[in-house]
């Protein structure tokens, strides 16, 4: 949510949106980056965008995206954590 809002607001700085991981999640969710951008514009807070996601993304699609991230992209996530001082 935050990266999409930052991109829309011109404050994304060094981040890339939609990056390949974002696109992979969207693909598994069954939405396009443009669909998500419109949703971000129309739903201004986290609760509203979460309700949008729950109404547009099936549980199985959400699970597929999470499984993909936690298996095929876990090294990317770990690297991002290290770069941001989280790990």
C-alpha positions in Angstrom: 0.0 0.0 0.0 2.7 2.4 1.0 4.8 2.1 -2.1 1.8 2.6 -4.3 0.8 5.7 -2.3 4.4 7.0 -2.4 4.6 6.5 -6.2 1.2 8.3 -6.7 2.4 11.1 -4.4 5.8 11.6 -6.0 7.7 10.6 -2.8 8.9 7.1 -3.8 12.5 8.2 -4.0 14.8 5.1 -4.3 12.0 2.5 -4.3 10.7 1.0 -7.5 6.9 0.6 -8.0 5.7 -1.6 -9.4 8.8 -3.7 -9.1 9.0 -7.2 -10.4 7.9 -8.6 -7.0 4.9 -6.2 -6.9 4.0 -7.4 -10.4 4.3 -11.0 -9.3 2.0 -10.5 -6.4 -0.5 -8.6 -8.6 -0.4 -11.4 -11.1 -1.2 -14.0 -8.5 -3.9 -11.8 -7.0 -5.5 -11.5 -10.5 -5.3 -7.7 -10.6 -3.2 -5.4 -12.7 -1.0 -2.6 -11.4 -3.5 -0.2 -12.9 -6.3 -1.9 -10.9 -4.3 -1.5 -7.7 -3.4 2.1 -8.5 -7.1 3.0 -9.0 -7.9 1.2 -5.7 -5.3 3.2 -3.9 -6.7 6.4 -5.3 -10.2 5.5 -4.3 -9.5 4.1 -0.9 -7.5 6.6 1.2 -6.7 4.6 4.3 -5.4 1.1 5.1 -8.8 -0.2 6.4 -10.5 0.9 3.1 -7.8 -0.6 0.8 -7.9 -3.8 2.9 -11.7 -4.1 2.4 -11.1 -3.5 -1.3 -8.4 -6.3 -1.4 -10.7 -8.7 0.6 -13.5 -8.1 -1.9 -11.3 -8.4 -5.0 -8.7 -11.1 -4.1 -9.7 -14.6 -3.2 -8.2 -16.3 -0.2 -6.5 -18.8 -2.6 -5.0 -16.0 -4.7 -3.7 -14.3 -1.6 -2.2 -17.6 -0.4 -0.6 -18.2 -3.8 1.0 -14.7 -3.6 2.3 -15.3 -0.1 3.6 -18.8 -0.9 5.4 -17.4 -3.9 7.0 -14.6 -1.9 8.0 -16.9 1.0 9.5 -19.6 -1.2 10.7 -18.2 -4.5 11.4 -14.7 -3.3 12.5 -15.2 0.3 16.1 -14.3 -0.6 14.9 -10.9 -2.0 12.9 -10.3 1.1 15.9 -11.1 3.4 18.2 -8.8 1.3 15.7 -6.0 1.6 15.5 -6.5 5.4 19.3 -6.4 5.6 19.5 -3.2 3.5 16.9 -1.5 5.6 18.5 -2.6 8.9 15.7 -4.9 9.9 17.7 -8.1 10.0 
